Every structure is written in structure tokens, then in C-alpha cells.
């Protein structure tokens, strides 16, 4: 997942803000894997998010993030 992909999916400004949350929360987590994001309420994105989550290991981090009127779930696994 890249900043550009998020900008394409959610719009430039929103994608940038979501990417900043990912960067902030993975900072210092050298082995962060299975980075994922979904817009809450988008069932296709939520299913993809859960699938990525299930494929990870070694603990996980999740954050609900609101930007404007939109709600996002951001997560990653700690990896090893």
C-alpha cells in the first residue's frame, strides 16, 4: 500500500491524512507487516481488511480514525 494508492482510493487530501496516520503508528515498528486500511461501512474494504489481518502474526495494532465525516480503520501486525 502506498500514499498514491490511498489518494486514488479516497481522494488526495483524505488519502494523505490516512497515510500520515499509518506512518505515525508504524514509526519505530521495524517489522510491521500486513498494513491495512478500510473505510468503515464499505463491506468490500472491510472484508479485504479482515483477510489481510488474518494472514498476519505476532500481535496486531488497530486504530479507528475519523477524517471529516469519514471513518477509517487502520491496522498492522507487529511481524517478527
mmCIF file of the N, C-alpha and C atoms, coordinates in Angstrom:
data_MODEL
# 
_entry.id   MODEL 
# 
loop_
_atom_site.group_PDB 
_atom_site.id 
_atom_site.type_symbol 
_atom_site.label_atom_id 
_atom_site.label_alt_id 
_atom_site.label_comp_id 
_atom_site.label_asym_id 
_atom_site.label_entity_id 
_atom_site.label_seq_id 
_atom_site.pdbx_PDB_ins_code 
_atom_site.Cartn_x 
_atom_site.Cartn_y 
_atom_site.Cartn_z 
_atom_site.occupancy 
_atom_site.B_iso_or_equiv 
_atom_site.pdbx_formal_charge 
_atom_site.auth_seq_id 
_atom_site.auth_comp_id 
_atom_site.auth_asym_id 
_atom_site.auth_atom_id 
_atom_site.pdbx_PDB_model_num 
ATOM 1   N N  . UNK A 1 1  ? 0.843   -1.165  0.000  1.00 0.00 ? 1  UNK A N  1 
ATOM 2   C CA . UNK A 1 1  ? 0.000   0.000   0.000  1.00 0.00 ? 1  UNK A CA 1 
ATOM 3   C C  . UNK A 1 1  ? 0.896   1.239   0.000  1.00 0.00 ? 1  UNK A C  1 
ATOM 4   N N  . UNK A 1 2  ? 0.528   2.191   -0.818 1.00 0.00 ? 2  UNK A N  1 
ATOM 5   C CA . UNK A 1 2  ? 1.309   3.417   -0.918 1.00 0.00 ? 2  UNK A CA 1 
ATOM 6   C C  . UNK A 1 2  ? 0.406   4.631   -0.692 1.00 0.00 ? 2  UNK A C  1 
ATOM 7   N N  . UNK A 1 3  ? 1.039   5.756   -0.464 1.00 0.00 ? 3  UNK A N  1 
ATOM 8   C CA . UNK A 1 3  ? 0.308   7.023   -0.330 1.00 0.00 ? 3  UNK A CA 1 
ATOM 9   C C  . UNK A 1 3  ? -0.511  7.276   -1.594 1.00 0.00 ? 3  UNK A C  1 
ATOM 10  N N  . UNK A 1 4  ? 0.080   6.982   -2.745 1.00 0.00 ? 4  UNK A N  1 
ATOM 11  C CA . UNK A 1 4  ? -0.603  7.223   -4.016 1.00 0.00 ? 4  UNK A CA 1 
ATOM 12  C C  . UNK A 1 4  ? -1.847  6.354   -4.150 1.00 0.00 ? 4  UNK A C  1 
ATOM 13  N N  . UNK A 1 5  ? -1.749  5.097   -3.733 1.00 0.00 ? 5  UNK A N  1 
ATOM 14  C CA . UNK A 1 5  ? -2.919  4.208   -3.801 1.00 0.00 ? 5  UNK A CA 1 
ATOM 15  C C  . UNK A 1 5  ? -4.044  4.721   -2.906 1.00 0.00 ? 5  UNK A C  1 
ATOM 16  N N  . UNK A 1 6  ? -3.688  5.196   -1.720 1.00 0.00 ? 6  UNK A N  1 
ATOM 17  C CA . UNK A 1 6  ? -4.715  5.732   -0.826 1.00 0.00 ? 6  UNK A CA 1 
ATOM 18  C C  . UNK A 1 6  ? -5.329  7.004   -1.385 1.00 0.00 ? 6  UNK A C  1 
ATOM 19  N N  . UNK A 1 7  ? -4.515  7.849   -2.004 1.00 0.00 ? 7  UNK A N  1 
ATOM 20  C CA . UNK A 1 7  ? -5.031  9.081   -2.617 1.00 0.00 ? 7  UNK A CA 1 
ATOM 21  C C  . UNK A 1 7  ? -5.987  8.750   -3.751 1.00 0.00 ? 7  UNK A C  1 
ATOM 22  N N  . UNK A 1 8  ? -5.654  7.718   -4.509 1.00 0.00 ? 8  UNK A N  1 
ATOM 23  C CA . UNK A 1 8  ? -6.536  7.313   -5.603 1.00 0.00 ? 8  UNK A CA 1 
ATOM 24  C C  . UNK A 1 8  ? -7.847  6.742   -5.062 1.00 0.00 ? 8  UNK A C  1 
ATOM 25  N N  . UNK A 1 9  ? -7.758  5.979   -3.994 1.00 0.00 ? 9  UNK A N  1 
ATOM 26  C CA . UNK A 1 9  ? -8.939  5.324   -3.424 1.00 0.00 ? 9  UNK A CA 1 
ATOM 27  C C  . UNK A 1 9  ? -9.856  6.310   -2.697 1.00 0.00 ? 9  UNK A C  1 
ATOM 28  N N  . UNK A 1 10 ? -9.260  7.242   -1.920 1.00 0.00 ? 10 UNK A N  1 
ATOM 29  C CA . UNK A 1 10 ? -10.056 8.095   -1.033 1.00 0.00 ? 10 UNK A CA 1 
ATOM 30  C C  . UNK A 1 10 ? -10.032 9.579   -1.389 1.00 0.00 ? 10 UNK A C  1 
ATOM 31  N N  . UNK A 1 11 ? -9.279  9.942   -2.412 1.00 0.00 ? 11 UNK A N  1 
ATOM 32  C CA . UNK A 1 11 ? -9.087  11.348  -2.740 1.00 0.00 ? 11 UNK A CA 1 
ATOM 33  C C  . UNK A 1 11 ? -7.767  11.817  -2.151 1.00 0.00 ? 11 UNK A C  1 
ATOM 34  N N  . UNK A 1 12 ? -7.174  12.797  -2.779 1.00 0.00 ? 12 UNK A N  1 
ATOM 35  C CA . UNK A 1 12 ? -5.822  13.217  -2.439 1.00 0.00 ? 12 UNK A CA 1 
ATOM 36  C C  . UNK A 1 12 ? -5.674  13.633  -0.978 1.00 0.00 ? 12 UNK A C  1 
ATOM 37  N N  . UNK A 1 13 ? -6.494  14.539  -0.509 1.00 0.00 ? 13 UNK A N  1 
ATOM 38  C CA . UNK A 1 13 ? -6.367  15.045  0.856  1.00 0.00 ? 13 UNK A CA 1 
ATOM 39  C C  . UNK A 1 13 ? -6.630  13.948  1.889  1.00 0.00 ? 13 UNK A C  1 
ATOM 40  N N  . UNK A 1 14 ? -7.709  13.224  1.723  1.00 0.00 ? 14 UNK A N  1 
ATOM 41  C CA . UNK A 1 14 ? -8.057  12.170  2.670  1.00 0.00 ? 14 UNK A CA 1 
ATOM 42  C C  . UNK A 1 14 ? -7.014  11.064  2.643  1.00 0.00 ? 14 UNK A C  1 
ATOM 43  N N  . UNK A 1 15 ? -6.595  10.655  1.455  1.00 0.00 ? 15 UNK A N  1 
ATOM 44  C CA . UNK A 1 15 ? -5.565  9.625   1.336  1.00 0.00 ? 15 UNK A CA 1 
ATOM 45  C C  . UNK A 1 15 ? -4.279  10.021  2.033  1.00 0.00 ? 15 UNK A C  1 
ATOM 46  N N  . UNK A 1 16 ? -3.890  11.297  1.900  1.00 0.00 ? 16 UNK A N  1 
ATOM 47  C CA . UNK A 1 16 ? -2.690  11.785  2.578  1.00 0.00 ? 16 UNK A CA 1 
ATOM 48  C C  . UNK A 1 16 ? -2.840  11.709  4.094  1.00 0.00 ? 16 UNK A C  1 
ATOM 49  N N  . UNK A 1 17 ? -3.996  12.096  4.606  1.00 0.00 ? 17 UNK A N  1 
ATOM 50  C CA . UNK A 1 17 ? -4.204  12.068  6.064  1.00 0.00 ? 17 UNK A CA 1 
ATOM 51  C C  . UNK A 1 17 ? -4.180  10.636  6.595  1.00 0.00 ? 17 UNK A C  1 
ATOM 52  N N  . UNK A 1 18 ? -4.792  9.725   5.881  1.00 0.00 ? 18 UNK A N  1 
ATOM 53  C CA . UNK A 1 18 ? -4.775  8.320   6.304  1.00 0.00 ? 18 UNK A CA 1 
ATOM 54  C C  . UNK A 1 18 ? -3.339  7.801   6.273  1.00 0.00 ? 18 UNK A C  1 
ATOM 55  N N  . UNK A 1 19 ? -2.589  8.115   5.227  1.00 0.00 ? 19 UNK A N  1 
ATOM 56  C CA . UNK A 1 19 ? -1.190  7.683   5.124  1.00 0.00 ? 19 UNK A CA 1 
ATOM 57  C C  . UNK A 1 19 ? -0.368  8.228   6.291  1.00 0.00 ? 19 UNK A C  1 
ATOM 58  N N  . UNK A 1 20 ? -0.598  9.483   6.669  1.00 0.00 ? 20 UNK A N  1 
ATOM 59  C CA . UNK A 1 20 ? 0.125   10.069  7.799  1.00 0.00 ? 20 UNK A CA 1 
ATOM 60  C C  . UNK A 1 20 ? -0.146  9.306   9.094  1.00 0.00 ? 20 UNK A C  1 
ATOM 61  N N  . UNK A 1 21 ? -1.372  8.844   9.287  1.00 0.00 ? 21 UNK A N  1 
ATOM 62  C CA . UNK A 1 21 ? -1.701  8.044   10.479 1.00 0.00 ? 21 UNK A CA 1 
ATOM 63  C C  . UNK A 1 21 ? -0.956  6.712   10.445 1.00 0.00 ? 21 UNK A C  1 
ATOM 64  N N  . UNK A 1 22 ? -0.887  6.102   9.263  1.00 0.00 ? 22 UNK A N  1 
ATOM 65  C CA . UNK A 1 22 ? -0.151  4.842   9.128  1.00 0.00 ? 22 UNK A CA 1 
ATOM 66  C C  . UNK A 1 22 ? 1.320   5.072   9.466  1.00 0.00 ? 22 UNK A C  1 
ATOM 67  N N  . UNK A 1 23 ? 1.915   6.094   8.876  1.00 0.00 ? 23 UNK A N  1 
ATOM 68  C CA . UNK A 1 23 ? 3.329   6.370   9.134  1.00 0.00 ? 23 UNK A CA 1 
ATOM 69  C C  . UNK A 1 23 ? 3.583   6.654   10.610 1.00 0.00 ? 23 UNK A C  1 
ATOM 70  N N  . UNK A 1 24 ? 2.732   7.447   11.236 1.00 0.00 ? 24 UNK A N  1 
ATOM 71  C CA . UNK A 1 24 ? 2.908   7.794   12.641 1.00 0.00 ? 24 UNK A CA 1 
ATOM 72  C C  . UNK A 1 24 ? 2.868   6.544   13.521 1.00 0.00 ? 24 UNK A C  1 
ATOM 73  N N  . UNK A 1 25 ? 1.913   5.658   13.260 1.00 0.00 ? 25 UNK A N  1 
ATOM 74  C CA . UNK A 1 25 ? 1.719   4.497   14.125 1.00 0.00 ? 25 UNK A CA 1 
ATOM 75  C C  . UNK A 1 25 ? 2.671   3.345   13.846 1.00 0.00 ? 25 UNK A C  1 
ATOM 76  N N  . UNK A 1 26 ? 3.285   3.312   12.668 1.00 0.00 ? 26 UNK A N  1 
ATOM 77  C CA . UNK A 1 26 ? 4.263   2.253   12.387 1.00 0.00 ? 26 UNK A CA 1 
ATOM 78  C C  . UNK A 1 26 ? 5.689   2.716   12.664 1.00 0.00 ? 26 UNK A C  1 
ATOM 79  N N  . UNK A 1 27 ? 5.883   3.992   12.948 1.00 0.00 ? 27 UNK A N  1 
ATOM 80  C CA . UNK A 1 27 ? 7.225   4.527   13.239 1.00 0.00 ? 27 UNK A CA 1 
ATOM 81  C C  . UNK A 1 27 ? 7.843   3.753   14.408 1.00 0.00 ? 27 UNK A C  1 
ATOM 82  N N  . UNK A 1 28 ? 9.042   3.262   14.194 1.00 0.00 ? 28 UNK A N  1 
ATOM 83  C CA . UNK A 1 28 ? 9.737   2.509   15.229 1.00 0.00 ? 28 UNK A CA 1 
ATOM 84  C C  . UNK A 1 28 ? 9.365   1.035   15.276 1.00 0.00 ? 28 UNK A C  1 
ATOM 85  N N  . UNK A 1 29 ? 8.404   0.624   14.506 1.00 0.00 ? 29 UNK A N  1 
ATOM 86  C CA . UNK A 1 29 ? 7.999   -0.789  14.443 1.00 0.00 ? 29 UNK A CA 1 
ATOM 87  C C  . UNK A 1 29 ? 8.698   -1.394  13.230 1.00 0.00 ? 29 UNK A C  1 
ATOM 88  N N  . UNK A 1 30 ? 9.929   -1.820  13.419 1.00 0.00 ? 30 UNK A N  1 
ATOM 89  C CA . UNK A 1 30 ? 10.780  -2.224  12.305 1.00 0.00 ? 30 UNK A CA 1 
ATOM 90  C C  . UNK A 1 30 ? 10.233  -3.381  11.488 1.00 0.00 ? 30 UNK A C  1 
ATOM 91  N N  . UNK A 1 31 ? 9.416   -4.206  12.109 1.00 0.00 ? 31 UNK A N  1 
ATOM 92  C CA . UNK A 1 31 ? 8.926   -5.397  11.410 1.00 0.00 ? 31 UNK A CA 1 
ATOM 93  C C  . UNK A 1 31 ? 7.421   -5.339  11.154 1.00 0.00 ? 31 UNK A C  1 
ATOM 94  N N  . UNK A 1 32 ? 6.848   -4.146  11.120 1.00 0.00 ? 32 UNK A N  1 
ATOM 95  C CA . UNK A 1 32 ? 5.413   -4.012  10.857 1.00 0.00 ? 32 UNK A CA 1 
ATOM 96  C C  . UNK A 1 32 ? 5.082   -4.653  9.507  1.00 0.00 ? 32 UNK A C  1 
ATOM 97  N N  . UNK A 1 33 ? 4.078   -5.498  9.516  1.00 0.00 ? 33 UNK A N  1 
ATOM 98  C CA . UNK A 1 33 ? 3.644   -6.190  8.298  1.00 0.00 ? 33 UNK A CA 1 
ATOM 99  C C  . UNK A 1 33 ? 2.129   -6.096  8.179  1.00 0.00 ? 33 UNK A C  1 
ATOM 100 N N  . UNK A 1 34 ? 1.631   -6.525  7.063  1.00 0.00 ? 34 UNK A N  1 
ATOM 101 C CA . UNK A 1 34 ? 0.194   -6.617  6.813  1.00 0.00 ? 34 UNK A CA 1 
ATOM 102 C C  . UNK A 1 34 ? -0.517  -5.298  7.133  1.00 0.00 ? 34 UNK A C  1 
ATOM 103 N N  . UNK A 1 35 ? 0.087   -4.210  6.659  1.00 0.00 ? 35 UNK A N  1 
ATOM 104 C CA . UNK A 1 35 ? -0.509  -2.887  6.857  1.00 0.00 ? 35 UNK A CA 1 
ATOM 105 C C  . UNK A 1 35 ? -1.805  -2.833  6.061  1.00 0.00 ? 35 UNK A C  1 
ATOM 106 N N  . UNK A 1 36 ? -2.840  -2.326  6.698  1.00 0.00 ? 36 UNK A N  1 
ATOM 107 C CA . UNK A 1 36 ? -4.160  -2.378  6.077  1.00 0.00 ? 36 UNK A CA 1 
ATOM 108 C C  . UNK A 1 36 ? -4.989  -1.164  6.491  1.00 0.00 ? 36 UNK A C  1 
ATOM 109 N N  . UNK A 1 37 ? -5.948  -0.826  5.658  1.00 0.00 ? 37 UNK A N  1 
ATOM 110 C CA . UNK A 1 37 ? -6.885  0.261   5.950  1.00 0.00 ? 37 UNK A CA 1 
ATOM 111 C C  . UNK A 1 37 ? -8.198  -0.027  5.233  1.00 0.00 ? 37 UNK A C  1 
ATOM 112 N N  . UNK A 1 38 ? -9.281  0.356   5.869  1.00 0.00 ? 38 UNK A N  1 
ATOM 113 C CA . UNK A 1 38 ? -10.583 0.257   5.204  1.00 0.00 ? 38 UNK A CA 1 
ATOM 114 C C  . UNK A 1 38 ? -11.437 1.425   5.657  1.00 0.00 ? 38 UNK A C  1 
ATOM 115 N N  . UNK A 1 39 ? -12.355 1.814   4.796  1.00 0.00 ? 39 UNK A N  1 
ATOM 116 C CA . UNK A 1 39 ? -13.347 2.800   5.196  1.00 0.00 ? 39 UNK A CA 1 
ATOM 117 C C  . UNK A 1 39 ? -14.489 2.040   5.853  1.00 0.00 ? 39 UNK A C  1 
ATOM 118 N N  . UNK A 1 40 ? -14.779 2.398   7.086  1.00 0.00 ? 40 UNK A N  1 
ATOM 119 C CA . UNK A 1 40 ? -15.828 1.727   7.856  1.00 0.00 ? 40 UNK A CA 1 
ATOM 120 C C  . UNK A 1 40 ? -17.160 1.901   7.129  1.00 0.00 ? 40 UNK A C  1 
ATOM 121 N N  . UNK A 1 41 ? -17.865 0.797   6.968  1.00 0.00 ? 41 UNK A N  1 
ATOM 122 C CA . UNK A 1 41 ? -19.139 0.813   6.259  1.00 0.00 ? 41 UNK A CA 1 
ATOM 123 C C  . UNK A 1 41 ? -19.036 0.336   4.826  1.00 0.00 ? 41 UNK A C  1 
ATOM 124 N N  . UNK A 1 42 ? -17.824 0.253   4.287  1.00 0.00 ? 42 UNK A N  1 
ATOM 125 C CA . UNK A 1 42 ? -17.609 -0.279  2.947  1.00 0.00 ? 42 UNK A CA 1 
ATOM 126 C C  . UNK A 1 42 ? -17.319 -1.767  3.106  1.00 0.00 ? 42 UNK A C  1 
ATOM 127 N N  . UNK A 1 43 ? -18.322 -2.593  2.873  1.00 0.00 ? 43 UNK A N  1 
ATOM 128 C CA . UNK A 1 43 ? -18.210 -4.022  3.169  1.00 0.00 ? 43 UNK A CA 1 
ATOM 129 C C  . UNK A 1 43 ? -17.096 -4.712  2.395  1.00 0.00 ? 43 UNK A C  1 
ATOM 130 N N  . UNK A 1 44 ? -16.876 -4.327  1.159  1.00 0.00 ? 44 UNK A N  1 
ATOM 131 C CA . UNK A 1 44 ? -15.805 -4.930  0.363  1.00 0.00 ? 44 UNK A CA 1 
ATOM 132 C C  . UNK A 1 44 ? -14.454 -4.620  1.005  1.00 0.00 ? 44 UNK A C  1 
ATOM 133 N N  . UNK A 1 45 ? -14.240 -3.356  1.371  1.00 0.00 ? 45 UNK A N  1 
ATOM 134 C CA . UNK A 1 45 ? -12.983 -2.976  2.014  1.00 0.00 ? 45 UNK A CA 1 
ATOM 135 C C  . UNK A 1 45 ? -12.834 -3.641  3.387  1.00 0.00 ? 45 UNK A C  1 
ATOM 136 N N  . UNK A 1 46 ? -13.920 -3.722  4.137  1.00 0.00 ? 46 UNK A N  1 
ATOM 137 C CA . UNK A 1 46 ? -13.856 -4.356  5.461  1.00 0.00 ? 46 UNK A CA 1 
ATOM 138 C C  . UNK A 1 46 ? -13.495 -5.834  5.348  1.00 0.00 ? 46 UNK A C  1 
ATOM 139 N N  . UNK A 1 47 ? -14.036 -6.523  4.363  1.00 0.00 ? 47 UNK A N  1 
ATOM 140 C CA . UNK A 1 47 ? -13.702 -7.940  4.165  1.00 0.00 ? 47 UNK A CA 1 
ATOM 141 C C  . UNK A 1 47 ? -12.237 -8.103  3.775  1.00 0.00 ? 47 UNK A C  1 
ATOM 142 N N  . UNK A 1 48 ? -11.748 -7.252  2.889  1.00 0.00 ? 48 UNK A N  1 
ATOM 143 C CA . UNK A 1 48 ? -10.339 -7.306  2.492  1.00 0.00 ? 48 UNK A CA 1 
ATOM 144 C C  . UNK A 1 48 ? -9.441  -7.019  3.691  1.00 0.00 ? 48 UNK A C  1 
ATOM 145 N N  . UNK A 1 49 ? -9.816  -6.066  4.510  1.00 0.00 ? 49 UNK A N  1 
ATOM 146 C CA . UNK A 1 49 ? -9.075  -5.715  5.725  1.00 0.00 ? 49 UNK A CA 1 
ATOM 147 C C  . UNK A 1 49 ? -8.956  -6.933  6.639  1.00 0.00 ? 49 UNK A C  1 
ATOM 148 N N  . UNK A 1 50 ? -10.074 -7.595  6.882  1.00 0.00 ? 50 UNK A N  1 
ATOM 149 C CA . UNK A 1 50 ? -10.083 -8.768  7.771  1.00 0.00 ? 50 UNK A CA 1 
ATOM 150 C C  . UNK A 1 50 ? -9.225  -9.901  7.219  1.00 0.00 ? 50 UNK A C  1 
ATOM 151 N N  . UNK A 1 51 ? -9.265  -10.085 5.907  1.00 0.00 ? 51 UNK A N  1 
ATOM 152 C CA . UNK A 1 51 ? -8.448  -11.133 5.283  1.00 0.00 ? 51 UNK A CA 1 
ATOM 153 C C  . UNK A 1 51 ? -6.958  -10.865 5.492  1.00 0.00 ? 51 UNK A C  1 
ATOM 154 N N  . UNK A 1 52 ? -6.536  -9.626  5.279  1.00 0.00 ? 52 UNK A N  1 
ATOM 155 C CA . UNK A 1 52 ? -5.129  -9.260  5.489  1.00 0.00 ? 52 UNK A CA 1 
ATOM 156 C C  . UNK A 1 52 ? -4.764  -9.452  6.962  1.00 0.00 ? 52 UNK A C  1 
ATOM 157 N N  . UNK A 1 53 ? -5.652  -9.049  7.847  1.00 0.00 ? 53 UNK A N  1 
ATOM 158 C CA . UNK A 1 53 ? -5.425  -9.191  9.293  1.00 0.00 ? 53 UNK A CA 1 
ATOM 159 C C  . UNK A 1 53 ? -5.209  -10.652 9.680  1.00 0.00 ? 53 UNK A C  1 
ATOM 160 N N  . UNK A 1 54 ? -6.038  -11.530 9.163  1.00 0.00 ? 54 UNK A N  1 
ATOM 161 C CA . UNK A 1 54 ? -5.946  -12.960 9.486  1.00 0.00 ? 54 UNK A CA 1 
ATOM 162 C C  . UNK A 1 54 ? -4.652  -13.590 8.979  1.00 0.00 ? 54 UNK A C  1 
ATOM 163 N N  . UNK A 1 55 ? -4.071  -13.041 7.925  1.00 0.00 ? 55 UNK A N  1 
ATOM 164 C CA . UNK A 1 55 ? -2.841  -13.585 7.356  1.00 0.00 ? 55 UNK A CA 1 
ATOM 165 C C  . UNK A 1 55 ? -1.603  -13.175 8.156  1.00 0.00 ? 55 UNK A C  1 
ATOM 166 N N  . UNK A 1 56 ? -1.731  -12.184 9.029  1.00 0.00 ? 56 UNK A N  1 
ATOM 167 C CA . UNK A 1 56 ? -0.600  -11.685 9.807  1.00 0.00 ? 56 UNK A CA 1 
ATOM 168 C C  . UNK A 1 56 ? -0.377  -12.491 11.076 1.00 0.00 ? 56 UNK A C  1 
ATOM 169 N N  . UNK A 1 57 ? 0.717   -12.166 11.760 1.00 0.00 ? 57 UNK A N  1 
ATOM 170 C CA . UNK A 1 57 ? 1.018   -12.845 13.020 1.00 0.00 ? 57 UNK A CA 1 
ATOM 171 C C  . UNK A 1 57 ? 1.722   -11.889 13.970 1.00 0.00 ? 57 UNK A C  1 
ATOM 172 N N  . UNK A 1 58 ? 2.004   -12.374 15.162 1.00 0.00 ? 58 UNK A N  1 
ATOM 173 C CA . UNK A 1 58 ? 2.866   -11.701 16.144 1.00 0.00 ? 58 UNK A CA 1 
ATOM 174 C C  . UNK A 1 58 ? 2.231   -10.461 16.755 1.00 0.00 ? 58 UNK A C  1 
ATOM 175 N N  . UNK A 1 59 ? 0.945   -10.475 16.940 1.00 0.00 ? 59 UNK A N  1 
ATOM 176 C CA . UNK A 1 59 ? 0.263   -9.340  17.542 1.00 0.00 ? 59 UNK A CA 1 
ATOM 177 C C  . UNK A 1 59 ? -0.145  -8.322  16.501 1.00 0.00 ? 59 UNK A C  1 
ATOM 178 N N  . UNK A 1 60 ? -1.046  -7.459  16.916 1.00 0.00 ? 60 UNK A N  1 
ATOM 179 C CA . UNK A 1 60 ? -1.584  -6.508  15.964 1.00 0.00 ? 60 UNK A CA 1 
ATOM 180 C C  . UNK A 1 60 ? -1.874  -5.180  16.635 1.00 0.00 ? 60 UNK A C  1 
ATOM 181 N N  . UNK A 1 61 ? -1.990  -4.173  15.810 1.00 0.00 ? 61 UNK A N  1 
ATOM 182 C CA . UNK A 1 61 ? -2.363  -2.826  16.224 1.00 0.00 ? 61 UNK A CA 1 
ATOM 183 C C  . UNK A 1 61 ? -3.530  -2.401  15.359 1.00 0.00 ? 61 UNK A C  1 
ATOM 184 N N  . UNK A 1 62 ? -4.544  -1.792  15.967 1.00 0.00 ? 62 UNK A N  1 
ATOM 185 C CA . UNK A 1 62 ? -5.667  -1.257  15.203 1.00 0.00 ? 62 UNK A CA 1 
ATOM 186 C C  . UNK A 1 62 ? -6.050  0.108   15.760 1.00 0.00 ? 62 UNK A C  1 
ATOM 187 N N  . UNK A 1 63 ? -6.495  0.958   14.860 1.00 0.00 ? 63 UNK A N  1 
ATOM 188 C CA . UNK A 1 63 ? -6.878  2.314   15.212 1.00 0.00 ? 63 UNK A CA 1 
ATOM 189 C C  . UNK A 1 63 ? -8.092  2.709   14.389 1.00 0.00 ? 63 UNK A C  1 
ATOM 190 N N  . UNK A 1 64 ? -9.101  3.237   15.036 1.00 0.00 ? 64 UNK A N  1 
ATOM 191 C CA . UNK A 1 64 ? -10.211 3.854   14.309 1.00 0.00 ? 64 UNK A CA 1 
ATOM 192 C C  . UNK A 1 64 ? -9.872  5.327   14.165 1.00 0.00 ? 64 UNK A C  1 
ATOM 193 N N  . UNK A 1 65 ? -9.981  5.838   12.949 1.00 0.00 ? 65 UNK A N  1 
ATOM 194 C CA . UNK A 1 65 ? -9.553  7.192   12.636 1.00 0.00 ? 65 UNK A CA 1 
ATOM 195 C C  . UNK A 1 65 ? -10.658 7.902   11.869 1.00 0.00 ? 65 UNK A C  1 
ATOM 196 N N  . UNK A 1 66 ? -11.044 9.074   12.353 1.00 0.00 ? 66 UNK A N  1 
ATOM 197 C CA . UNK A 1 66 ? -12.058 9.875   11.671 1.00 0.00 ? 66 UNK A CA 1 
ATOM 198 C C  . UNK A 1 66 ? -11.382 11.036  10.965 1.00 0.00 ? 66 UNK A C  1 
ATOM 199 N N  . UNK A 1 67 ? -11.776 11.252  9.731  1.00 0.00 ? 67 UNK A N  1 
ATOM 200 C CA . UNK A 1 67 ? -11.321 12.421  8.986  1.00 0.00 ? 67 UNK A CA 1 
ATOM 201 C C  . UNK A 1 67 ? -12.539 13.024  8.312  1.00 0.00 ? 67 UNK A C  1 
ATOM 202 N N  . UNK A 1 68 ? -12.899 14.203  8.745  1.00 0.00 ? 68 UNK A N  1 
ATOM 203 C CA . UNK A 1 68 ? -14.143 14.794  8.262  1.00 0.00 ? 68 UNK A CA 1 
ATOM 204 C C  . UNK A 1 68 ? -15.305 13.922  8.708  1.00 0.00 ? 68 UNK A C  1 
ATOM 205 N N  . UNK A 1 69 ? -16.162 13.626  7.795  1.00 0.00 ? 69 UNK A N  1 
ATOM 206 C CA . UNK A 1 69 ? -17.324 12.776  8.092  1.00 0.00 ? 69 UNK A CA 1 
ATOM 207 C C  . UNK A 1 69 ? -17.033 11.293  7.869  1.00 0.00 ? 69 UNK A C  1 
ATOM 208 N N  . UNK A 1 70 ? -15.810 10.965  7.473  1.00 0.00 ? 70 UNK A N  1 
ATOM 209 C CA . UNK A 1 70 ? -15.472 9.584   7.110  1.00 0.00 ? 70 UNK A CA 1 
ATOM 210 C C  . UNK A 1 70 ? -14.740 8.890   8.258  1.00 0.00 ? 70 UNK A C  1 
ATOM 211 N N  . UNK A 1 71 ? -15.008 7.598   8.387  1.00 0.00 ? 71 UNK A N  1 
ATOM 212 C CA . UNK A 1 71 ? -14.394 6.771   9.421  1.00 0.00 ? 71 UNK A CA 1 
ATOM 213 C C  . UNK A 1 71 ? -13.538 5.698   8.755  1.00 0.00 ? 71 UNK A C  1 
ATOM 214 N N  . UNK A 1 72 ? -12.338 5.516   9.283  1.00 0.00 ? 72 UNK A N  1 
ATOM 215 C CA . UNK A 1 72 ? -11.414 4.524   8.745  1.00 0.00 ? 72 UNK A CA 1 
ATOM 216 C C  . UNK A 1 72 ? -10.912 3.624   9.866  1.00 0.00 ? 72 UNK A C  1 
ATOM 217 N N  . UNK A 1 73 ? -10.560 2.427   9.515  1.00 0.00 ? 73 UNK A N  1 
ATOM 218 C CA . UNK A 1 73 ? -9.868  1.511   10.426 1.00 0.00 ? 73 UNK A CA 1 
ATOM 219 C C  . UNK A 1 73 ? -8.493  1.255   9.813  1.00 0.00 ? 73 UNK A C  1 
ATOM 220 N N  . UNK A 1 74 ? -7.475  1.453   10.626 1.00 0.00 ? 74 UNK A N  1 
ATOM 221 C CA . UNK A 1 74 ? -6.088  1.293   10.201 1.00 0.00 ? 74 UNK A CA 1 
ATOM 222 C C  . UNK A 1 74 ? -5.476  0.226   11.084 1.00 0.00 ? 74 UNK A C  1 
ATOM 223 N N  . UNK A 1 75 ? -4.692  -0.664  10.490 1.00 0.00 ? 75 UNK A N  1 
ATOM 224 C CA . UNK A 1 75 ? -4.057  -1.696  11.310 1.00 0.00 ? 75 UNK A CA 1 
ATOM 225 C C  . UNK A 1 75 ? -2.804  -2.248  10.667 1.00 0.00 ? 75 UNK A C  1 
ATOM 226 N N  . UNK A 1 76 ? -2.054  -2.961  11.497 1.00 0.00 ? 76 UNK A N  1 
ATOM 227 C CA . UNK A 1 76 ? -0.882  -3.692  11.027 1.00 0.00 ? 76 UNK A CA 1 
ATOM 228 C C  . UNK A 1 76 ? -0.545  -4.767  12.045 1.00 0.00 ? 76 UNK A C  1 
ATOM 229 N N  . UNK A 1 77 ? 0.271   -5.717  11.630 1.00 0.00 ? 77 UNK A N  1 
ATOM 230 C CA . UNK A 1 77 ? 0.780   -6.739  12.533 1.00 0.00 ? 77 UNK A CA 1 
ATOM 231 C C  . UNK A 1 77 ? 2.213   -6.385  12.885 1.00 0.00 ? 77 UNK A C  1 
ATOM 232 N N  . UNK A 1 78 ? 2.645   -6.825  14.056 1.00 0.00 ? 78 UNK A N  1 
ATOM 233 C CA . UNK A 1 78 ? 3.987   -6.485  14.514 1.00 0.00 ? 78 UNK A CA 1 
ATOM 234 C C  . UNK A 1 78 ? 5.078   -7.282  13.796 1.00 0.00 ? 78 UNK A C  1 
ATOM 235 N N  . UNK A 1 79 ? 4.706   -8.398  13.193 1.00 0.00 ? 79 UNK A N  1 
ATOM 236 C CA . UNK A 1 79 ? 5.703   -9.199  12.467 1.00 0.00 ? 79 UNK A CA 1 
ATOM 237 C C  . UNK A 1 79 ? 6.785   -9.718  13.381 1.00 0.00 ? 79 UNK A C  1 
ATOM 238 N N  . UNK A 1 80 ? 7.852   -10.230 12.774 1.00 0.00 ? 80 UNK A N  1 
ATOM 239 C CA . UNK A 1 80 ? 8.961   -10.741 13.598 1.00 0.00 ? 80 UNK A CA 1 
ATOM 240 C C  . UNK A 1 80 ? 10.260  -10.683 12.835 1.00 0.00 ? 80 UNK A C  1 
# 
